[in-house]
Amino acid sequence: MAYLRSLAHTLNPVVRIGNKGLTASVMKEVDLNLKAHELIKIKIQNDDKSVRESMLNEICEALQATAVHHIGLQIIVYRAAPEPKIVLPK
């Protein structure tokens, strides 16, 4: 996970989750970005940490992704593509 966190350090959030939370369109956008990039940063506009953690878990379960990191209002999610662009160290 440290390797993925280091790669994500320079990323800008590609999805922003607002007051409406995890809508179908937000989930679709997250899925499309995971297909395109494998590793993405998401910004959640909610001050409640437990709500953000719940959203992170819901995203990972629904999209078969892995939670990489959660800090402040940002979460980092990874899902390997069928032909991975990111080569993980062993």
C-alpha positions as a printed NumPy array, in Angstrom:
array([[  0.   ,   0.   ,   0.   ],
       [  2.881,   2.375,   0.647],
       [  3.872,   2.15 ,  -3.011],
       [  0.352,   3.059,  -4.157],
       [  0.18 ,   5.905,  -1.619],
       [  3.434,   7.284,  -3.009],
       [  2.049,   7.151,  -6.565],
       [ -1.158,   8.857,  -5.465],
       [  0.66 ,  11.703,  -3.729],
       [  0.79 ,  13.829,  -6.882],
       [ -2.716,  12.96 ,  -8.1  ],
       [ -5.534,  15.478,  -8.088],
       [ -9.04 ,  14.318,  -7.142],
       [-10.856,  13.089, -10.254],
       [-14.216,  12.615,  -8.526],
       [-15.854,  14.889,  -5.977],
       [-18.671,  13.604,  -3.8  ],
       [-21.006,  16.369,  -2.654],
       [-23.922,  16.676,  -0.26 ],
       [-26.018,  14.072,  -2.085],
       [-23.473,  11.368,  -1.262],
       [-22.947,   8.231,  -3.321],
       [-25.492,   8.531,  -6.104],
       [-25.635,   6.185,  -9.082],
       [-23.945,   8.804, -11.254],
       [-21.103,   9.218,  -8.743],
       [-20.552,   5.455,  -8.618],
       [-20.542,   5.326, -12.428],
       [-17.966,   8.138, -12.539],
       [-15.751,   6.353,  -9.992],
       [-16.008,   3.13 , -12.014],
       [-15.097,   4.895, -15.275],
       [-12.095,   6.58 , -13.667],
       [-10.885,   3.313, -12.125],
       [-11.082,   1.687, -15.57 ],
       [ -9.088,   4.542, -17.075],
       [ -6.496,   5.132, -14.352],
       [ -6.512,   2.185, -11.866],
       [ -5.464,   4.517,  -9.021],
       [ -7.652,   7.518,  -8.24 ],
       [ -8.107,  10.164,  -5.597],
       [-11.631,  11.13 ,  -4.533],
       [-12.633,  14.181,  -2.507],
       [-15.628,  13.819,  -0.196],
       [-17.359,  16.996,   0.98 ],
       [-18.446,  15.7  ,   4.389],
       [-16.929,  16.604,   7.751],
       [-17.972,  13.338,   9.446],
       [-15.114,  10.831,   9.317],
       [-17.403,   7.84 ,   9.876],
       [-19.524,   8.876,   6.863],
       [-16.395,   9.159,   4.698],
       [-15.189,   5.729,   5.861],
       [-18.612,   4.283,   5.109],
       [-18.51 ,   5.752,   1.588],
       [-15.009,   4.366,   1.048],
       [-16.149,   0.891,   2.101],
       [-19.255,   1.101,  -0.084],
       [-17.202,   2.144,  -3.132],
       [-14.702,  -0.67 ,  -2.6  ],
       [-17.371,  -3.339,  -2.1  ],
       [-19.537,  -2.25 ,  -5.029],
       [-16.659,  -1.833,  -7.492],
       [-14.309,  -4.609,  -6.303],
       [-11.65 ,  -2.011,  -5.512],
       [ -9.081,  -1.675,  -2.741],
       [ -8.948,   1.162,  -0.248],
       [ -5.415,   2.552,  -0.316],
       [ -5.651,   5.522,   2.038],
       [ -8.067,   7.881,   3.766],
       [ -6.756,  11.199,   4.978],
       [ -8.844,  14.264,   5.656],
       [-11.498,  14.72 ,   3.006],
       [ -9.653,  12.603,   0.443],
       [ -9.666,   8.884,  -0.211],
       [ -7.469,   6.885,  -2.556],
       [ -8.837,   3.815,  -4.32 ],
       [ -7.097,   1.225,  -6.506],
       [ -8.443,  -1.432,  -8.854],
       [ -6.14 ,  -3.315, -11.191],
       [ -7.128,  -3.321, -14.841],
       [ -7.273,  -6.585, -16.832],
       [ -3.966,  -5.438, -18.312],
       [ -2.444,  -3.491, -15.402],
       [ -0.735,  -0.174, -16.079],
       [  0.659,  -0.022, -12.553],
       [  3.146,  -2.763, -11.735],
       [  3.094,  -3.486,  -8.014],
       [  6.388,  -4.387,  -6.325],
       [  6.579,  -7.868,  -4.853]])
